[in-house]
Structures are given as C-alpha cells and as structure tokens.
C-alpha cells in the first residue's frame, strides 16, 4: 500500500489508456471513499454519474465540442487557440478515449458546490492511483446542454456538472512536471 506522500507524488493527469475495462465495483469503491472528503457544513452535495459505454462517451464528447465551439464563436468563452483546432477535429475525443467517465454533479443552489466537489475529486484521484488507475479532470467535457442527453444521463434540471473525471488503466505514467515551492507571502506570529 502506498503512503500518503507516495500517492501525492504518483498522481498524474492521464490521457492515454489501455483498452482494459474498469470494473464498476472498483469505481463504486472509489466513489464511496470520495464521500469521506470534507464539505461545507458536512452538506455532502456531490452526486455521481458513471459512463462506461464508449458510444455514449463519444456522443458526450461531440456535444461538448459543439457547445464549446459555439460559445467561442459567440464570444461567450475564450479558448486557447490550440484547443479550438483540436475541438474542430472530428476525431478528437475530449475524453481521450478513456474507458470510463465519472461526472461529479450537484445542486445549483449549493454555494460551496465547486469547492465541495473539488475536494471529492481529489479523493477520487488518490483512490484511483492507489488501485493502479489513472484519472484526468477534463473540463472540456462539462458542456452538456442537450436536454435529451442530460435526461439520458439522469442529470436533474437543478444540477450542474462540476467535474468530468476520466478513469482507466494508464498505458504509461508520465514524468512529474516541475513544481515550484510554496509562495508564502507572510507569516504572522
């Protein structure tokens, strides 16, 4: 079993996966552990949708790409020019052909939702690493607007997607990117 420090050092953004299917029981175990994450007033607002069907993942990717490009064209969002070219490529899958996706969602009325879900996602990522899996938070995959698709996914109207997390068995673990030391602005004693 990895130490906590090893978990921190081994977590990477994975965008290249083996063809191996992730057992749903493992995903459910990881999600159960993620519910141990702290949340404001212990509200535990995070809800989860698991997608492990490649055709559905492709449909979700296409929907997100369409909406992102539309927002960009209408100046509703800014995108890195490299992303624009990638999103226009019909073969590009925003989920990097991962075998499984977890949507972390929650009620629009929860003021702390972004932070609460981000904490749960960190637990998901560490739980995945502990089991030899890789993850990546793919915000490009959060732009689902088609009501039929949202209904198929079971996303209630009063909820929003916070984090699309892809999960699978990595083909390889990339080297760690350089990290800077903490920027401590002041110590008040």
N, C-alpha and C positions, 0 to 999 in steps of 0.2 A: 504494500500500500504506500502511496506517495505521501510525503509530508506536505504540509500546507505550503511551505516555501517551494517545494518541487512543483506543486500544482500551479502556483503563480508563474513560475519560470517556464512551464511546459504548455501553458495555454497559448494558442496561436489562432489567428484567423485562417481557416482552411477553406480553400476554393477549388480543390481538386480531390475528388473522392473515388474510392474503389466502387465497383459495381455491386458490392455487397449490401444487402438489405439490413436495416437496423431493426432489431426485434422490438416490437411495440411494448413489450413488458419492460425492456430496458428504458425506453423513452418515458414510460409511466413512472418508473422508479426515480428517474432524474427529476421529473416534474414534481413528484411527491417531496423530494428533497428541497426543491426550489421554494416550496411553501414554507420552509423554515427561515427564509430570508426576512429581515425586518421590513416593516411597512408602517407608515404613519398611523398612529393610534391603533396599531395592530389591525388595520382595516382589511388586509389581505385581499386587495381588489383584483389581483391578476387572475385571468381566465386563459385557457389554452385551447388551441385548435391544432390537431396533428394532421398533417397531409403527407401521406406516403404513397401517393399514386403519381407516377411520372407524367401522365397525360394532364392531370389536374395541375401539377406544378408548372407545366408548360403554359397552360391556359392562364394561370395566375401571373406568370412572368409576362406574357403578352399583354395582359390587361394593365399591369403596372407600367410597362414600357409605353404603351399607347397614352396613358394618362400623364405620365411624366413629360413626354414629348409635347403633348397638347398644352400642359401648363407652361412649359418652356417657351413654346411658340406664342403664347398669350402673355408672356412676361409675368406670370404668376409665381415663377420659381427661377432660380438661377442654377445652372448645372455646369460642372467642369466640362469644357469642350470635348475632352476625351470620352466622357460619359455619353454625350449627345451622339457621337459617332457609334459607340457601342450599342446604344439603345435603338438606333436606326437599323442595325444589323439583325435581320430576322432570325439568324441562327444563334444569336447571343441570348443566353438564358440568365436572367438576373440571379437565379438561384444556383448557378454554376453546376447544373445537372446533379445536384445533391439528391440522395435517395429519400430524404425526409425533411420536412419543414415544420417548425413549430411557430404558430402565430401566438404571440403574447398580447392579449387584448384586455380591455377593461372599460368600465363605465365612463362616459364623457364627463359626468358630474363630479368625479373624484379629482380634487385639486392636486393631490400628490401622485397621481397615476403614473406620470413619466418616471419619477424617481422610484416609486414602489416597484414598478415593472423592471426598471434597470437593475435594481438590486436582485430581483428574482432571476433575471437573465444571467447575472454573474454567477449565481448558484448553478444554473443550468450549464453554463460553460465549464465550470470546475467539475461538476458531476460527470460531464461528458469526457473530459480529459482523464478523470480517474478510471474510466472504463475503456480507454483506448480510442475514443471517438473524437472527432473534431467538429468545431462549430464556427459559424460566422454570422454576425448581425448584419443583415442585408437590408438596409433601409430602402433601397431601390424597389424592394418587393412589397412595400406597405401601401401602394397607391391603388387600392381596390375600390372601385366606385360602382361597378355594375351591380344593381340590386339583385339580379338573379344569381350572380356568382356569390355575393355576400350571403344570400339565403342558402345556397348550396353548402357554403362553409359553416353556416349556423352563427353568423355574426349578427347579434341583435342590433337594431337601429340605434339604440342608445349607447353603443360601444364603439371604440375606435381601436385600430391596430397600433400598438406601440412598437413592437419588435418582431420582425420576421427573422427567425433564427434557423439557419440550415444546419443539419446534423448528419454525420455519416462517418465512415471509416476513411481516414486520410490516405491518399496514395503516398504522401510523404509529409514530414513535418518541416516547414520552412524554418530557416535560422531566425533567431530573435532579432528584431530591429533594434537599433540603438535607442536607449532610453536615457534621458537626462536626469540629473539629480533633482531632488525636490527643491522647488523655489520657495524657500521660507522667507517671507517678506519681513517678518519681525517676530521676535519672541518677547512677550510681555510677562515679566515675572513679578 
